[in-house]
Amino acid sequence: MIHHLACHGYCLTILNMKMKDRFFKKTRLMFVSPWLLAAAIGLLSLIIVIFAANNIKRERGMLTEGLFRKGEAIFRFVEAGMRASMMSGMMGNMMGVNIPENSGAAQTQRLIEQASESPDIHYIAVVDISGKVLVHSDPDKVGTMIQRDFDILRNADQKGAFHIIRQTEVRYKVFEVLGPFEPFRGRGGLKRWREQFRQQYPLKPKLHSQGDVPPDSWHLSTLGSETHPQFILVGLDMTELENTVRRYRYQMIFMSITLLLIGLGGWISLMAAQSYRISQEALNRVQAFTGLLISRLPVGIIATDQKGKIITFNYKAAAMTGKNVESVRNGKPADVLPSEVSRFFVLQDEREEMTDRDVILTGTDNNRYSLHLSSLPVYNQYSAFMGRVLLMYDLSELKRLEKEVQRHDRLVALGKMAAGVAHEVRNPLSSIKGFATLLGSKFKEGSKEHEASDLLVQEAERLNRSITELLNYARPTTLRKEPVNIGEMLDLSLKLISSDAQALGVTISLNIEPDLPAVSVDRDRINQVLLNLYLNGLQAMENSVEGKELKVSVHHDKENKMLAIEVRDNGCGIPRDDLEKVLDPYFTTKPEGTGLGLALAYKIIDEHKGSIQFSSNQGKGTSVSISLPMD
């Protein structure tokens, strides 16, 4: 039994290891390399950073474009103002009012000063090609020099360009828009019209009062001249742009972190869902394998839950107890199980263990099972009681082997005794038979004395035959094995009893599996066994009224490498109590039997390294199975 338990434990351990190995292979996605995980996170972070950087760049470009368009609008405003002032001067000249030519510069100066009062405009200036300031929102800077790289206008797509200047005296940046200052751009424009008008209506010179412009300054100012390239500079405040970009950057950082967390959360959720699905599949497989294993184990298993209801009841337990699986499950042990079994589940102390209890039960096939029962409590990881498990070990085969060993021991003792009896009894028995024969010859035939001497001789001969059979049973025999076609041998042996079977009205049927291999046996000894079984079957059917049939079959048991012969009758059968004794020497139910026939048959089959088994239902018949090794 310990060996069987160790084997079952080893099998369960191997199965558990295989299931764990399969589970870890299936869930290897959950145990990826940290480098691979870091690479995935890094790639996701890189994608989000690039996305955020592009958005910030686009937003900054849009804001920069807005400032640039604002600078261009100021360009157009200043140029339009200068054109308006020049037109006002020409109209005054047309009306005879002598307006100085450089009055446009003064008007432009005032216009720029007014426009620069906006808090987001730092300065507006018009400079010539050398960088000399012609007009500035700060009058004190008129005539000063401003160095700028005007070559950037050559590569600009628009009429202007921009760059960012960091002011050293103050801690802020200036968004400077620069472009060509051309208030009179076009073919002729306002200047041509003005020249034509002065030619048609020339102004007469006048005397000027003190404070007027001297005559040598009566000329057109170079401001706005097409022959002297000039540029307009607009310095815009970048504080709002920087604040907007900063806010947007923070928003993008927050959004990027959010997207990263969402991505990681989604990935983790996907991994968790995948792990859960794989775990459920693995759990279902484990449960399926466990259920199949429990149902097919050669050990009966009955388990109850916390409420004492049966939740596990395998087929072996059903065969041992004679109960149906479906009718027992979810029931109380005391209500659905035999009392010999249910008492293991009605313990007052849950922690009590009942082991080493042997019982005998009648199963579904009416076989008597010798069982060893062990009851064990089951606890969870918190040491809470979860139920009870009853293990039922079938010791019937072990009991049978024990009886065979005992029978073998008895046979050995009987053999030793038979040798002594044969030596001590046969010689005096021969003398008795001789004296009885001599004594009978002294009397007339038919007399009582002669009949008594004949009876004495017959009994001496019968006793001698019994001693001979005992010696044949106890004496070791040398088998003369040879390859035999078992089908032909069975056919010949049945012909020997065909006349007896016909006299009793018994039908004989022989079923031989085709292509049977030859088996090495002692032909005479096996014939002796078969004839003994045939005659026992015929005698068992003597009192049967109808349906008498002796069935003989043979087939090849490839799994066990054995040749199986079965002899079945439908006679009176053998009582259950006598079934275990039929192979014992001198046990017989026949009035004239010696009780050595089946014992000798067992001895012959055992010498062939085979086995012989009996099964019988009283009143329905007996079946004898013989297994002979093919080697």
CORHU-V151105 format. One record per residue. N is the residue number from 0. RES is the residue in three letters. OMEGA is omega in whole degrees, 0 to 359 (999 if undefined). Layout:
BEGIN
n:N res:RES omega:OMEGA
n:N res:RES omega:OMEGA
END
This chain:
BEGIN
n:0 res:MET omega:178
n:1 res:ILE omega:178
n:2 res:HIS omega:178
n:3 res:HIS omega:179
n:4 res:LEU omega:179
n:5 res:ALA omega:179
n:6 res:CYS omega:179
n:7 res:HIS omega:179
n:8 res:GLY omega:179
n:9 res:TYR omega:179
n:10 res:CYS omega:178
n:11 res:LEU omega:179
n:12 res:THR omega:179
n:13 res:ILE omega:180
n:14 res:LEU omega:179
n:15 res:ASN omega:179
n:16 res:MET omega:180
n:17 res:LYS omega:180
n:18 res:MET omega:177
n:19 res:LYS omega:180
n:20 res:ASP omega:179
n:21 res:ARG omega:180
n:22 res:PHE omega:181
n:23 res:PHE omega:176
n:24 res:LYS omega:181
n:25 res:LYS omega:183
n:26 res:THR omega:180
n:27 res:ARG omega:177
n:28 res:LEU omega:180
n:29 res:MET omega:185
n:30 res:PHE omega:180
n:31 res:VAL omega:180
n:32 res:SER omega:177
n:33 res:PRO omega:177
n:34 res:TRP omega:177
n:35 res:LEU omega:177
n:36 res:LEU omega:179
n:37 res:ALA omega:179
n:38 res:ALA omega:179
n:39 res:ALA omega:179
n:40 res:ILE omega:179
n:41 res:GLY omega:179
n:42 res:LEU omega:178
n:43 res:LEU omega:179
n:44 res:SER omega:179
n:45 res:LEU omega:179
n:46 res:ILE omega:181
n:47 res:ILE omega:179
n:48 res:VAL omega:179
n:49 res:ILE omega:178
n:50 res:PHE omega:180
n:51 res:ALA omega:179
n:52 res:ALA omega:178
n:53 res:ASN omega:179
n:54 res:ASN omega:178
n:55 res:ILE omega:179
n:56 res:LYS omega:179
n:57 res:ARG omega:179
n:58 res:GLU omega:178
n:59 res:ARG omega:178
n:60 res:GLY omega:179
n:61 res:MET omega:179
n:62 res:LEU omega:178
n:63 res:THR omega:178
n:64 res:GLU omega:178
n:65 res:GLY omega:177
n:66 res:LEU omega:180
n:67 res:PHE omega:179
n:68 res:ARG omega:177
n:69 res:LYS omega:177
n:70 res:GLY omega:178
n:71 res:GLU omega:178
n:72 res:ALA omega:177
n:73 res:ILE omega:175
n:74 res:PHE omega:184
n:75 res:ARG omega:180
n:76 res:PHE omega:181
n:77 res:VAL omega:179
n:78 res:GLU omega:179
n:79 res:ALA omega:178
n:80 res:GLY omega:180
n:81 res:MET omega:178
n:82 res:ARG omega:179
n:83 res:ALA omega:180
n:84 res:SER omega:178
n:85 res:MET omega:179
n:86 res:MET omega:178
n:87 res:SER omega:179
n:88 res:GLY omega:180
n:89 res:MET omega:177
n:90 res:MET omega:178
n:91 res:GLY omega:178
n:92 res:ASN omega:178
n:93 res:MET omega:181
n:94 res:MET omega:176
n:95 res:GLY omega:179
n:96 res:VAL omega:182
n:97 res:ASN omega:181
n:98 res:ILE omega:182
n:99 res:PRO omega:180
n:100 res:GLU omega:184
n:101 res:ASN omega:177
n:102 res:SER omega:177
n:103 res:GLY omega:178
n:104 res:ALA omega:180
n:105 res:ALA omega:178
n:106 res:GLN omega:179
n:107 res:THR omega:179
n:108 res:GLN omega:180
n:109 res:ARG omega:180
n:110 res:LEU omega:180
n:111 res:ILE omega:180
n:112 res:GLU omega:179
n:113 res:GLN omega:181
n:114 res:ALA omega:183
n:115 res:SER omega:177
n:116 res:GLU omega:177
n:117 res:SER omega:185
n:118 res:PRO omega:182
n:119 res:ASP omega:176
n:120 res:ILE omega:180
n:121 res:HIS omega:181
n:122 res:TYR omega:172
n:123 res:ILE omega:183
n:124 res:ALA omega:173
n:125 res:VAL omega:183
n:126 res:VAL omega:176
n:127 res:ASP omega:186
n:128 res:ILE omega:180
n:129 res:SER omega:181
n:130 res:GLY omega:179
n:131 res:LYS omega:181
n:132 res:VAL omega:177
n:133 res:LEU omega:178
n:134 res:VAL omega:181
n:135 res:HIS omega:177
n:136 res:SER omega:173
n:137 res:ASP omega:185
n:138 res:PRO omega:182
n:139 res:ASP omega:183
n:140 res:LYS omega:176
n:141 res:VAL omega:182
n:142 res:GLY omega:177
n:143 res:THR omega:182
n:144 res:MET omega:174
n:145 res:ILE omega:182
n:146 res:GLN omega:178
n:147 res:ARG omega:177
n:148 res:ASP omega:183
n:149 res:PHE omega:178
n:150 res:ASP omega:180
n:151 res:ILE omega:179
n:152 res:LEU omega:182
n:153 res:ARG omega:183
n:154 res:ASN omega:182
n:155 res:ALA omega:179
n:156 res:ASP omega:181
n:157 res:GLN omega:177
n:158 res:LYS omega:180
n:159 res:GLY omega:178
n:160 res:ALA omega:179
n:161 res:PHE omega:170
n:162 res:HIS omega:184
n:163 res:ILE omega:182
n:164 res:ILE omega:175
n:165 res:ARG omega:179
n:166 res:GLN omega:182
n:167 res:THR omega:183
n:168 res:GLU omega:177
n:169 res:VAL omega:185
n:170 res:ARG omega:173
n:171 res:TYR omega:180
n:172 res:LYS omega:180
n:173 res:VAL omega:175
n:174 res:PHE omega:186
n:175 res:GLU omega:175
n:176 res:VAL omega:180
n:177 res:LEU omega:180
n:178 res:GLY omega:179
n:179 res:PRO omega:180
n:180 res:PHE omega:185
n:181 res:GLU omega:181
n:182 res:PRO omega:182
n:183 res:PHE omega:180
n:184 res:ARG omega:180
n:185 res:GLY omega:181
n:186 res:ARG omega:181
n:187 res:GLY omega:177
n:188 res:GLY omega:182
n:189 res:LEU omega:182
n:190 res:LYS omega:180
n:191 res:ARG omega:180
n:192 res:TRP omega:179
n:193 res:ARG omega:181
n:194 res:GLU omega:178
n:195 res:GLN omega:181
n:196 res:PHE omega:182
n:197 res:ARG omega:178
n:198 res:GLN omega:181
n:199 res:GLN omega:182
n:200 res:TYR omega:181
n:201 res:PRO omega:180
n:202 res:LEU omega:178
n:203 res:LYS omega:179
n:204 res:PRO omega:181
n:205 res:LYS omega:173
n:206 res:LEU omega:183
n:207 res:HIS omega:175
n:208 res:SER omega:181
n:209 res:GLN omega:181
n:210 res:GLY omega:178
n:211 res:ASP omega:180
n:212 res:VAL omega:181
n:213 res:PRO omega:184
n:214 res:PRO omega:183
n:215 res:ASP omega:178
n:216 res:SER omega:177
n:217 res:TRP omega:179
n:218 res:HIS omega:179
n:219 res:LEU omega:177
n:220 res:SER omega:178
n:221 res:THR omega:179
n:222 res:LEU omega:181
n:223 res:GLY omega:181
n:224 res:SER omega:178
n:225 res:GLU omega:181
n:226 res:THR omega:179
n:227 res:HIS omega:182
n:228 res:PRO omega:180
n:229 res:GLN omega:184
n:230 res:PHE omega:178
n:231 res:ILE omega:181
n:232 res:LEU omega:177
n:233 res:VAL omega:177
n:234 res:GLY omega:183
n:235 res:LEU omega:180
n:236 res:ASP omega:180
n:237 res:MET omega:184
n:238 res:THR omega:181
n:239 res:GLU omega:178
n:240 res:LEU omega:180
n:241 res:GLU omega:179
n:242 res:ASN omega:179
n:243 res:THR omega:178
n:244 res:VAL omega:180
n:245 res:ARG omega:178
n:246 res:ARG omega:180
n:247 res:TYR omega:178
n:248 res:ARG omega:177
n:249 res:TYR omega:178
n:250 res:GLN omega:180
n:251 res:MET omega:177
n:252 res:ILE omega:179
n:253 res:PHE omega:179
n:254 res:MET omega:180
n:255 res:SER omega:178
n:256 res:ILE omega:179
n:257 res:THR omega:179
n:258 res:LEU omega:178
n:259 res:LEU omega:179
n:260 res:LEU omega:178
n:261 res:ILE omega:178
n:262 res:GLY omega:178
n:263 res:LEU omega:179
n:264 res:GLY omega:177
n:265 res:GLY omega:179
n:266 res:TRP omega:179
n:267 res:ILE omega:178
n:268 res:SER omega:178
n:269 res:LEU omega:178
n:270 res:MET omega:180
n:271 res:ALA omega:178
n:272 res:ALA omega:178
n:273 res:GLN omega:179
n:274 res:SER omega:179
n:275 res:TYR omega:180
n:276 res:ARG omega:180
n:277 res:ILE omega:179
n:278 res:SER omega:178
n:279 res:GLN omega:178
n:280 res:GLU omega:179
n:281 res:ALA omega:179
n:282 res:LEU omega:178
n:283 res:ASN omega:178
n:284 res:ARG omega:179
n:285 res:VAL omega:179
n:286 res:GLN omega:179
n:287 res:ALA omega:179
n:288 res:PHE omega:180
n:289 res:THR omega:178
n:290 res:GLY omega:178
n:291 res:LEU omega:180
n:292 res:LEU omega:181
n:293 res:ILE omega:182
n:294 res:SER omega:184
n:295 res:ARG omega:179
n:296 res:LEU omega:177
n:297 res:PRO omega:180
n:298 res:VAL omega:176
n:299 res:GLY omega:182
n:300 res:ILE omega:175
n:301 res:ILE omega:182
n:302 res:ALA omega:177
n:303 res:THR omega:178
n:304 res:ASP omega:182
n:305 res:GLN omega:181
n:306 res:LYS omega:178
n:307 res:GLY omega:178
n:308 res:LYS omega:182
n:309 res:ILE omega:179
n:310 res:ILE omega:178
n:311 res:THR omega:181
n:312 res:PHE omega:187
n:313 res:ASN omega:186
n:314 res:TYR omega:178
n:315 res:LYS omega:177
n:316 res:ALA omega:178
n:317 res:ALA omega:179
n:318 res:ALA omega:182
n:319 res:MET omega:184
n:320 res:THR omega:182
n:321 res:GLY omega:181
n:322 res:LYS omega:177
n:323 res:ASN omega:184
n:324 res:VAL omega:185
n:325 res:GLU omega:181
n:326 res:SER omega:182
n:327 res:VAL omega:185
n:328 res:ARG omega:182
n:329 res:ASN omega:176
n:330 res:GLY omega:176
n:331 res:LYS omega:181
n:332 res:PRO omega:182
n:333 res:ALA omega:183
n:334 res:ASP omega:189
n:335 res:VAL omega:183
n:336 res:LEU omega:175
n:337 res:PRO omega:183
n:338 res:SER omega:179
n:339 res:GLU omega:182
n:340 res:VAL omega:186
n:341 res:SER omega:182
n:342 res:ARG omega:177
n:343 res:PHE omega:183
n:344 res:PHE omega:181
n:345 res:VAL omega:179
n:346 res:LEU omega:179
n:347 res:GLN omega:179
n:348 res:ASP omega:182
n:349 res:GLU omega:184
n:350 res:ARG omega:181
n:351 res:GLU omega:179
n:352 res:GLU omega:177
n:353 res:MET omega:181
n:354 res:THR omega:176
n:355 res:ASP omega:175
n:356 res:ARG omega:180
n:357 res:ASP omega:178
n:358 res:VAL omega:176
n:359 res:ILE omega:181
n:360 res:LEU omega:175
n:361 res:THR omega:185
n:362 res:GLY omega:182
n:363 res:THR omega:180
n:364 res:ASP omega:180
n:365 res:ASN omega:175
n:366 res:ASN omega:178
n:367 res:ARG omega:181
n:368 res:TYR omega:170
n:369 res:SER omega:189
n:370 res:LEU omega:170
n:371 res:HIS omega:185
n:372 res:LEU omega:177
n:373 res:SER omega:181
n:374 res:SER omega:184
n:375 res:LEU omega:173
n:376 res:PRO omega:180
n:377 res:VAL omega:180
n:378 res:TYR omega:174
n:379 res:ASN omega:184
n:380 res:GLN omega:179
n:381 res:TYR omega:179
n:382 res:SER omega:176
n:383 res:ALA omega:182
n:384 res:PHE omega:183
n:385 res:MET omega:181
n:386 res:GLY omega:183
n:387 res:ARG omega:180
n:388 res:VAL omega:177
n:389 res:LEU omega:178
n:390 res:LEU omega:184
n:391 res:MET omega:181
n:392 res:TYR omega:181
n:393 res:ASP omega:180
n:394 res:LEU omega:183
n:395 res:SER omega:180
n:396 res:GLU omega:178
n:397 res:LEU omega:177
n:398 res:LYS omega:179
n:399 res:ARG omega:178
n:400 res:LEU omega:178
n:401 res:GLU omega:179
n:402 res:LYS omega:177
n:403 res:GLU omega:177
n:404 res:VAL omega:178
n:405 res:GLN omega:178
n:406 res:ARG omega:179
n:407 res:HIS omega:178
n:408 res:ASP omega:179
n:409 res:ARG omega:180
n:410 res:LEU omega:177
n:411 res:VAL omega:179
n:412 res:ALA omega:179
n:413 res:LEU omega:178
n:414 res:GLY omega:179
n:415 res:LYS omega:180
n:416 res:MET omega:182
n:417 res:ALA omega:179
n:418 res:ALA omega:179
n:419 res:GLY omega:179
n:420 res:VAL omega:180
n:421 res:ALA omega:181
n:422 res:HIS omega:186
n:423 res:GLU omega:187
n:424 res:VAL omega:188
n:425 res:ARG omega:179
n:426 res:ASN omega:175
n:427 res:PRO omega:181
n:428 res:LEU omega:177
n:429 res:SER omega:178
n:430 res:SER omega:180
n:431 res:ILE omega:181
n:432 res:LYS omega:180
n:433 res:GLY omega:179
n:434 res:PHE omega:178
n:435 res:ALA omega:178
n:436 res:THR omega:178
n:437 res:LEU omega:180
n:438 res:LEU omega:180
n:439 res:GLY omega:180
n:440 res:SER omega:181
n:441 res:LYS omega:184
n:442 res:PHE omega:181
n:443 res:LYS omega:178
n:444 res:GLU omega:181
n:445 res:GLY omega:179
n:446 res:SER omega:180
n:447 res:LYS omega:180
n:448 res:GLU omega:180
n:449 res:HIS omega:177
n:450 res:GLU omega:180
n:451 res:ALA omega:179
n:452 res:SER omega:176
n:453 res:ASP omega:178
n:454 res:LEU omega:179
n:455 res:LEU omega:179
n:456 res:VAL omega:180
n:457 res:GLN omega:180
n:458 res:GLU omega:177
n:459 res:ALA omega:178
n:460 res:GLU omega:178
n:461 res:ARG omega:178
n:462 res:LEU omega:179
n:463 res:ASN omega:178
n:464 res:ARG omega:179
n:465 res:SER omega:179
n:466 res:ILE omega:179
n:467 res:THR omega:178
n:468 res:GLU omega:179
n:469 res:LEU omega:178
n:470 res:LEU omega:178
n:471 res:ASN omega:180
n:472 res:TYR omega:186
n:473 res:ALA omega:184
n:474 res:ARG omega:174
n:475 res:PRO omega:181
n:476 res:THR omega:177
n:477 res:THR omega:182
n:478 res:LEU omega:175
n:479 res:ARG omega:185
n:480 res:LYS omega:175
n:481 res:GLU omega:178
n:482 res:PRO omega:185
n:483 res:VAL omega:170
n:484 res:ASN omega:189
n:485 res:ILE omega:179
n:486 res:GLY omega:179
n:487 res:GLU omega:181
n:488 res:MET omega:178
n:489 res:LEU omega:180
n:490 res:ASP omega:179
n:491 res:LEU omega:182
n:492 res:SER omega:180
n:493 res:LEU omega:177
n:494 res:LYS omega:180
n:495 res:LEU omega:182
n:496 res:ILE omega:183
n:497 res:SER omega:180
n:498 res:SER omega:178
n:499 res:ASP omega:179
n:500 res:ALA omega:180
n:501 res:GLN omega:179
n:502 res:ALA omega:181
n:503 res:LEU omega:181
n:504 res:GLY omega:182
n:505 res:VAL omega:176
n:506 res:THR omega:180
n:507 res:ILE omega:176
n:508 res:SER omega:181
n:509 res:LEU omega:180
n:510 res:ASN omega:183
n:511 res:ILE omega:177
n:512 res:GLU omega:182
n:513 res:PRO omega:176
n:514 res:ASP omega:176
n:515 res:LEU omega:177
n:516 res:PRO omega:177
n:517 res:ALA omega:180
n:518 res:VAL omega:182
n:519 res:SER omega:181
n:520 res:VAL omega:171
n:521 res:ASP omega:188
n:522 res:ARG omega:184
n:523 res:ASP omega:181
n:524 res:ARG omega:180
n:525 res:ILE omega:175
n:526 res:ASN omega:178
n:527 res:GLN omega:179
n:528 res:VAL omega:183
n:529 res:LEU omega:179
n:530 res:LEU omega:178
n:531 res:ASN omega:180
n:532 res:LEU omega:179
n:533 res:TYR omega:183
n:534 res:LEU omega:177
n:535 res:ASN omega:179
n:536 res:GLY omega:178
n:537 res:LEU omega:179
n:538 res:GLN omega:180
n:539 res:ALA omega:182
n:540 res:MET omega:182
n:541 res:GLU omega:184
n:542 res:ASN omega:178
n:543 res:SER omega:185
n:544 res:VAL omega:183
n:545 res:GLU omega:179
n:546 res:GLY omega:181
n:547 res:LYS omega:181
n:548 res:GLU omega:176
n:549 res:LEU omega:183
n:550 res:LYS omega:177
n:551 res:VAL omega:180
n:552 res:SER omega:179
n:553 res:VAL omega:177
n:554 res:HIS omega:183
n:555 res:HIS omega:175
n:556 res:ASP omega:186
n:557 res:LYS omega:182
n:558 res:GLU omega:181
n:559 res:ASN omega:180
n:560 res:LYS omega:181
n:561 res:MET omega:173
n:562 res:LEU omega:186
n:563 res:ALA omega:178
n:564 res:ILE omega:181
n:565 res:GLU omega:177
n:566 res:VAL omega:186
n:567 res:ARG omega:175
n:568 res:ASP omega:177
n:569 res:ASN omega:181
n:570 res:GLY omega:187
n:571 res:CYS omega:180
n:572 res:GLY omega:182
n:573 res:ILE omega:177
n:574 res:PRO omega:183
n:575 res:ARG omega:182
n:576 res:ASP omega:182
n:577 res:ASP omega:186
n:578 res:LEU omega:182
n:579 res:GLU omega:184
n:580 res:LYS omega:189
n:581 res:VAL omega:180
n:582 res:LEU omega:178
n:583 res:ASP omega:178
n:584 res:PRO omega:176
n:585 res:TYR omega:172
n:586 res:PHE omega:180
n:587 res:THR omega:175
n:588 res:THR omega:180
n:589 res:LYS omega:180
n:590 res:PRO omega:184
n:591 res:GLU omega:182
n:592 res:GLY omega:178
n:593 res:THR omega:181
n:594 res:GLY omega:181
n:595 res:LEU omega:184
n:596 res:GLY omega:181
n:597 res:LEU omega:177
n:598 res:ALA omega:178
n:599 res:LEU omega:177
n:600 res:ALA omega:177
n:601 res:TYR omega:181
n:602 res:LYS omega:181
n:603 res:ILE omega:180
n:604 res:ILE omega:179
n:605 res:ASP omega:178
n:606 res:GLU omega:176
n:607 res:HIS omega:181
n:608 res:LYS omega:179
n:609 res:GLY omega:180
n:610 res:SER omega:178
n:611 res:ILE omega:183
n:612 res:GLN omega:181
n:613 res:PHE omega:170
n:614 res:SER omega:187
n:615 res:SER omega:170
n:616 res:ASN omega:185
n:617 res:GLN omega:181
n:618 res:GLY omega:181
n:619 res:LYS omega:177
n:620 res:GLY omega:184
n:621 res:THR omega:177
n:622 res:SER omega:178
n:623 res:VAL omega:181
n:624 res:SER omega:179
n:625 res:ILE omega:177
n:626 res:SER omega:180
n:627 res:LEU omega:181
n:628 res:PRO omega:180
n:629 res:MET omega:182
n:630 res:ASP omega:999
END
